[in-house]
Amino acid sequence: MPEHPAGPPVRPILVFDFGSQYVQLIARRIRERHALALIVKHDLSAERVRELNPLGLIFSGGPSSVYEAGAPKCDPRLFDLGIPILGICYGMQLVCDALGGKVEPCPSREFGRSECQILDSSEPLFHGVPDHTTVWMSHGDQVKSDGGTFIPLAATSTCPVAAVKHRTRPVFGLQFHPEVSHTPQGSTILGNFLDRICGSPGSWTIGAFLDRAIEDVRRQVGPDERVICGVSGGVDSSVTAALLARALGPRLVCIFIDNGLLRQGERDYVTEAFRLHSEADFRLIDASDQFLAALKGVTDPEEKRRRIGGTFIEVFQEAAKSIPNAHFLAQGTLYPDVIESGGSPDAPAATIKMHHNVGGLPEKLGFKLIEPLRDLFKDEVRRLGEELNLPAELVWRHPFPGPGLAVRCLGEVTKERLDVLRPADTIFLEELRAGGFDRTTAQAFAVLLPVKSVGVMGDFRTYESVVALRAVDTDNFMTADWSHLPHDLLARSSTRIINTVKGVNRVVYDITSKPPGTIEWE
């Protein structure tokens, strides 16, 4: 964790990942209480924990049973550091098992809402929580004996030890999940652990993050050095560029490559937004002919992505050669990217994927990498964009794939087919905004299908293209449900597209969730 000249480093809460599906949600809930949460691997050493100097530790849930061979365990020396620890579900069973309690299988597994009785309302962990409250259970094991070292703090009708605290150490456990919305008092309980037990100052805000990030960039980049940032018009790259421009002014060079696969009006919009709201050196490169030539005759989705990626690197490399004293490359890497790509030695390594921003460019060009957003989640990036006074329509834009409209133009990508897709996509997004659904849907777009259908327009028979509309609701993009949009909104979108977009005579709406489908079609 970098130190910033603006003040001492922010002391984090470390969230130990034992395989819980909710681990990132725990981190988000902590940050909502203005504390910095960092997700770390379950077996992080006590020495490394000392170096990170955390305010507290949280052990997540997980699918294992603590009494099974090979079950994930923490470094037992963590309990001797004097740092407050909160175990959640498997995390509670782990701390009880490690410190003298006994964990056994339940007679029957318990999932869903349960009524929980708080046994000691004076306990700081449950300050302000009603004596009877609803909690969310998801477990097949229970702490059957506290071993004389723990004090029970809560119980349900089927779980007599639903929360505990150690008699002499600052170690606590919850059998239920406080991080999910199904536990109404969960935020209060987590806040009590942070504020009343860990002594969190509640100073981690987006404004404070921005001040520290700017100072860190100025410390890292020498007075005569320049930074290159590839921008796409998306939220992540735009906020990255705005932050770096605030820190470096014209020593930041923003390269915007028009690959011919942009949305309607995208080139002019991005150019105007950056020139009006940034002091950076903004450079537009029109490489649309080069990209479309590389895609000629290609229909396979992966081959499309490969050719687009290869062409992007070629164009970017050529542009970078003309920028003197450029020693850094900036990327809009977010915290989920860091976790899932194994981009931190402390992060969990269970899920590994290649980072997607400008893969390989730092090594190919000999750049040092700057990733000022690598500690943030997507919603935090949007709030940072607002703090940087970026236009609301830019901050709240829906995600747009790196390969652009190539993955929404199924089949061969040609200029003629893109000229059909762009206005259809624009009409759908306009109708969403007019209906007030642009913020409630997480992602929405049009897809041009590689099929034609028979239609009748006026007195004429037509044989033209089909457009599919896609809109999803999600807060994590790992799973998503199709958006249940009003029928009249879909009808207006369909009518406008068919009446105004030449070459389309049929519009359909995708009602597939993820899984089994993906959000994008390719």
PyMOL commands that set and color helices and strands:
alter all, ss='L'
color gray80, all
select helices_A, chain A and resi 23-32+46-52+76-80+90-98+124-126+186-197+206-220+235-251+266-277+288-294+301-320+335-340+361-365+378-387+392-395+404-407+415-434+487-500
alter helices_A, ss='H'
color red, helices_A
select strands_A, chain A and resi 13-17+37-41+56-59+85-88+102-118+132-145+150-156+163-166+171-174+226-231+252-258+281-286+326-330+368-370+443-457+460-473+481-482+504-509
alter strands_A, ss='S'
color yellow, strands_A
deselect
rebuild
show_as cartoon
